[in-house]
């Protein structure tokens, strides 16, 4: 008969959370990569400066910081809040990247 073990459950939850973080990082970086390609095309088409890449660079730097902060939240015990923050910031970054792209194309 197996008994309930808090230590093994916590380590398994942390492992699943880290895998989920890696998956979310790949999703966000996929959107950042497509945004970089779109900005490259917009720069060539509309004669824009290299500063047009700035929101994508900020997203590349900011999301790993969010992942680090949510991992700290998860370790403290605020598990649901950590998952919500990570998914929320991912959606905010993706929406603002596409808002940035739509502003480039309409100018």
ABEGO torsion letter per residue (X at the ends): XBBBBAAAAAAAAAAAAAAAAAAAAAAAAAAAAAAAAAAAAAAAAAGBBAAAAAAAAAAAAAAAAAAAAAAAAAAAGBAAAAAAAAAAAAAAAAAAAAAAAAAAAAX
